[in-house]
Amino acid sequence: MREEYGKLNRVEMSIWECCELLNDVVDESDPDLDEPQIEHLLQTAEAIRRDYPDEDWLHLTGLIHDLGKVLLHWSFGELPQWAVVGDTFPVGCAFDESIVHHKYFKENPDYSNPAYNTRYGVYSERCGLDKVMMSWGHDDYMYLVAKENKTTLPSAALFVIRYHSFYSLHRSGAYRHLMNEEDEANLKWLHIFNKYDLYSKSKVRIDVEKVKPYYLSLIEKYFPAKLKW
């Protein structure tokens, strides 16, 4: 999947155009969200903006963190929900028991492969999460898009985008033995962000046109006008 989608040869569009494309997408793994994705993006961003007014990079991260869900859209190949949303986890080492539906890993050949089923597997202590292969999903895709299009967002923003579905790490504290110092610093921001990702989904509708100029200014600050996707 990384080889296929890493080509970034599907379309050229702006961040805001991608936000609008997400209006056609519903994440079935999200039990409490009936509105289109753009509503959730703006609810998350606006809640962060209210509490952290000086961290504009975090407002923008709230807006774009789920843009990788365009993989569900027909124009991106309409990948099945299970391949795009839901929890992400490392491969190449033991599956932690805190991963949702852990019991089904017994069907995975890696589960009983001695090269992959130990605490460290193919990795080493404190190697850094950047060296760890994660299961594919919308997180890693958006991270890839941001990085390859030369965003100027700080590393904490890229960390949040890449690992916000890595619940066994930020909710259960698993896999910290693979983290380096930079990961530890960035994890603090992911913990802050996650509160808004989970609990900012409200029935209060956002006036998109009212907040749009602010977010367009942030997009212009941190991204090129058009990105390869």
Disulfide bonds with the S-S distance in Angstrom:
none
